[in-house]
Amino acid sequence: MGMPVDTPRTWRFGVFELDASSGELRRNGTVVKLREQPARILLLLLEHAGQMVTREQLRQHLWPSDTFVDFDHSLNSAVMKLREALGDSADKPLYIETIPKKGYRFVAPVSQPGDTQNGGASPQVTAGSEQVGLNAREQSNGSVEVRTITPDEKQDRRRLLSRKLALIIVCVVSAIGITALIRSASLRSALVQFGSQPTPSSGEPNRVSSNLSSSILTSAPGDARSPSFSPDGRQIAFVWDGVERRHYDIYVQLVGGDTPLQITHHKRGDGVPGPPQWSPDGREIAFARCNSERDGVYTVPALGGPERRLTNSPCRDMVAGRPAWTPDSKAMVMLDQCTPGGPRAVVLFSFATGEKRCLATGSPGDFHADDALSPDGRTVAFFHHTDAGYSELYAVPLTGGPPRRLFSDGTFFWNPMWTPDGKYIVLYSTRGNMVRPWRVPVAGGPLEPEMVYPGVGSISQDGRRLAYAESQTGGSSSAFFPAAIWRADLSKAGGPVLRTRKLIYSQFMEDAAQPSPDGTRLALQSARSGTPQIWLNSSEGNHPVQLTTIGRFSGTPRWSPDGRWIAFDARVEDNVHLYSHIYVVDAEGRNLHAITHGDSDNVVPSWSRDGRSIYFASPRTGSRQIWKHSLEDGSERRLTEHGGFAPLESYDGRTIYYSKFDEPGIWSMPASGGSESPVVTGKPQVTYFGHWAVTESGLYLLDVDAEPRPTIEFYSFATRRITPVLSLEQKPSGGQPSLSASRDGRTIFYTQNDPQSVIKMVENFRQE
């Protein structure tokens, strides 16, 4: 019997902590779903951090000798799921390094908090212990048997010794400083998160003060987001959906206060206000309205009062941008159009003349979004978002000149935040299939994990405070919340509703459910495997089966009329570009093949009722229009002239119904070709282009501005009247085809979520 290893209750590394007794993994205090085998692998790697754990040792640890499994496949799958939970990459590991054909090594610094019940001992910190052998087997009494280290393993350890010593020194220094200076348990947790990080590869030291403190600025229920410090740092402006959680408005609150002042007041058609930005003198707040009848840039007094409209620029994708005053208060950087009807771009607006000077132009189908002005007021950072769903980060000087691309890796990122010294831009990214902060050097260089700031938001002018929104249901960013698919059964098309139930839900996004023609199955998009992919469930919500593993994003599934095939769009990289194309796969997950090709995005497919053609939307001619692809000869022809998106054919095959990406309403045109006609005006609203469905007798659609809550309505083909059907209990999920119905209209499927986020503040960052 070997000597027992005293395994600590909690392991901390980076932004994570693992409870060894329960196997619960948390990121920034939020539980991360992790199955038993990945959790056991993580614990074993942490116990031997810095050392190689062989595949054979993992096999003995996970599967007893009398257990028969496909070991290689099972282990690879478990490690892949562990990396997905950590947001890690095999190619560029932050935590788990693969030793080809041998095993794995945990490479990040690890801290083991001491047992506070044992005299308040100092935390024990490790990057791998030389006194513990690698082949540790759990015994029935809970102890761990340790075997003798082989000569080969000793030689391997010697090669790692210098690296481990460096890691140990870094972690011990961090842990000692934290233990000596921090008494609050919650603050201790936050500082271990910050202090245990390695120095970025760029060489900039972490400016982490030993007396950081963390507090929650907003405590009311609801979704608080987009905080902005006033110039004196004494107030924050932020966006919140209010006590009744009906509409988003802008609020102002004293730091340390508990009663926010509402300074905008939602009216029907107002859409969603964008992130607020303070004027240099602190008297006004600028913001942009998005997805509304009154899109544009506005200012409002910081103490409340009438809004003043500066521009009427149309918005895109709920991305309003961040209109920012220049330091001299003579101009404002905003997102607008360089030419009437042109794509969205970055412009400099003069208060004296009303002139808009174009700083960076957009391109058809793509757009500029999420801009941020540097601390010295000389440079604008902005994101270029593509229809394919990925982002590029640029910077352009206010004095003019060509924009300079800083970074692009085929993923989606948002919320640019300059560091106080103007050397870095911190942002949120979906890189590694997990939302977390990253930083990009403005002078050029690779994307790096953010080691100083726990979130992305607003830094006070003195650089000592950070305010950011933290989700209470979906991680550190309020940008993504788990959404669930619901089912409503009705007595007939249009109601009344007999019952509603939450059908498919997880800690990930579940969306875009589409019933099969026979009503027995649902095709949907789910992110439960790490990236959005197509899944199948029964119409009762059980028996989930993953259908696709293609691209970085697969969604908008649509059944063929005979129920044998599913069309969907997927974003796939071809080593040069990243475009979305239409694919078809059979209902068993086989015979996958592409329908569209070329250097343009093709999205939101649907079938003709005879099964011979597939409709889709594409901006290939400069604007989003509806196209029809023949499955017989591969020919494609454009159907619309004035825009179109998310097409659906009527059940008799005579009419095509469709929405428009940047205009509310539903239109129709003859399937044989012809002019368009409006069917429903003003709804579904922009961003909710997919919240409608065709039945034999009418259309279901969503009115997100209905009072008192967003409501699913029914448009009758026979009477041409709209009647309310179902008021949603939570918020609808925008940006996807999130409403569908059975052919007879007696069953509808819809997506809703309950975003909960607070504004947090971390202060006492040290400035050099």
Secondary structure, DSSP 8 states (H G I E B T S, - for coil): --------SEEEETTEEEETTTTEEEETTEEE---HHHHHHHHHHHHTTTSEEEHHHHHHHHS-TT----HHHHHHHHHHHHHHHHT--SSS-SSEEEETTTEEEE-S-EEE---TTTTT---EEES--TTS-S-EEE-TTS-EEE----HHHHHHHHHHHHHHHHHHHHHHHHHHHHHHH---HHHHHHHHHHHT----TT-------TT-EEEES--SSSBEEEEEE-TTSSEEEEEE-TTTTSS-EEEEEETT----EE-----TT--EE---EE-TTSSEEEEEEESSTT-EEEEEETT----EE------BTTB----EE-TTSSEEEEEEESSTT--EEEEEEETTT--EEEEE---TT-EEEEEEE-TTSSEEEEEEE-TTS-EEEEEEETT----EEEE--SS-EEEEEE-TTSSEEEEEE-GGGS-EEEEEETTS---EE--S-SS-EEE-TTS-EEEEEEESSSSS-TT---EEEEEEEESSTT--EEEEEEEE--SS-EEEEEE-TTSSEEEEEE-TTSS-EEEEEETTS-S-EE----SSEEEEEEE-TTSSEEEEEEEEE-SS-EEEEEEEEETTS---EES--SSS--EEEEE-TTSSEEEEEE-TTSS-EEEEEETTT--EEE--SS--EEEEE-TTSSEEEEEETTEEEEEEEETT----EEEEES-S-TT-TT-EEE-SSEEEEEETT-SSS-EEEEEETTT--EEEEEE-SSEE--SS--EEE-TTSSEEEEEEE---EEEEEEE-----
